[in-house]
Amino acid sequence: MAIDTLTRNRIQETLFSERNIQLDLLRLDLIHPQVSGNKWYKLKYNIQSAKENGYDTLLSFGGAYSNHLHALAWAGMEAGMKTIGIVRGDEVNNETLVDCKRWGMSLQFITREDYRHRNEETFLSHYTQKYPYAYIIPEGGNNELGIKGCKEILQDLPANDYDTIAVSTGSGATSKGLALAMKPNQKLWCFSSFRNNTELEQWMKEHHSSFDIFPVYQYGAFGKVGEEVRLFKEGFLRRHDIELDFMYTAKMMCALYHLIQEGRCENRQKILVLHTGGVQGNRGVIP
Ligand SMILES: *Cc1c(COP(=O)(O)O)cnc(C)c1O
């Protein structure tokens, strides 16, 4: 899984040209057909570490449409490792999970109540006892090695050309990795799909003070998509021939356009927006 060059697309809109705003979209969605977007970076060092330490299995957690489990199933298969996906909620059989199974992942469904304990030692010890050769990756690949991988997203780019980097946020691992790679005066705009962002906010205050967290749940709670986002995503596809995912990048772009409309961007601001992938998840969204 080698990345040669990352594609950037300059997005042209009257909304931007009127204000001399430059908006470039970094196409992480194009780096791999299955291990799409930021997931590639988050898994890279985790899989390497698992292999080096003699594990033969990768175990992680996610929802039924999880881009993370989807990416893990493929990446594990490529790495010659077994994979186990612990899925939140009742057993279902959607396209995401069918792919996971096809790529050799064994799935276990647990109740939403149990799933809440997914980061707790005692809960995890159940899995370490049952699967001693399984390397456990937290939900969303959100650990030190996941963050370390995301630090590399900007490494081959003239990232200094930009005043602002915009990214959609879930677990926060990608945002943290970016923050560690940015210049102190560069702004990081995190468009969060989650309601509670206190952990991320605290972390940013300690590591990269030039940040803002914009909640996007007004466009539909996590896992849901509102009408505005739906129309925005379709319009964006029509105008630019680029498919966004409903859950993260379409909500982020919708919010970003609003910020610009409201005059919250400076004239001549240069913004790099990450397309973090996740388009596979669109199959689960009813039109
Ligand atoms: C997983 C995902 C995110 C969230 O990344 P975090 O590192 O968990 O914050 C953002 N966008 C897309 C498309 C994703 O699939």
The ligand as a Tripos MOL2 file, in Angstrom:
@<TRIPOS>MOLECULE
LIG
   15    15     1     0     0
SMALL
NO_CHARGES

@<TRIPOS>ATOM
      1 C1        -13.5230    7.5770   10.0500 C.3       1 LIG1
      2 C2        -13.7860    8.8070    9.2580 C.ar      1 LIG1
      3 C3        -13.5450   10.0940    9.7780 C.ar      1 LIG1
      4 C4        -13.1710   10.3230   11.2110 C.3       1 LIG1
      5 O1        -11.8150   10.1640   11.4640 O.3       1 LIG1
      6 P1        -11.3020   10.1900   12.9780 P.3       1 LIG1
      7 O2         -9.8470    9.9340   12.8690 O.co2     1 LIG1
      8 O3        -12.0030    9.0490   13.6720 O.co2     1 LIG1
      9 O4        -11.6380   11.4850   13.5800 O.co2     1 LIG1
     10 C5        -13.7070   11.1770    8.9440 C.ar      1 LIG1
     11 N1        -14.1270   11.0230    7.6670 N.ar      1 LIG1
     12 C6        -14.3890    9.8130    7.1440 C.ar      1 LIG1
     13 C7        -14.8640    9.7340    5.7510 C.3       1 LIG1
     14 C8        -14.2340    8.6660    7.9210 C.ar      1 LIG1
     15 O5        -14.5310    7.4660    7.3960 O.3       1 LIG1
@<TRIPOS>BOND
     1     1     2 1
     2     2     3 ar
     3     2    14 ar
     4     3     4 1
     5     3    10 ar
     6     4     5 1
     7     5     6 1
     8     6     7 2
     9     6     8 1
    10     6     9 1
    11    10    11 ar
    12    11    12 ar
    13    12    13 1
    14    12    14 ar
    15    14    15 1
@<TRIPOS>SUBSTRUCTURE
     1 LIG1         1 GROUP 0 **** ****
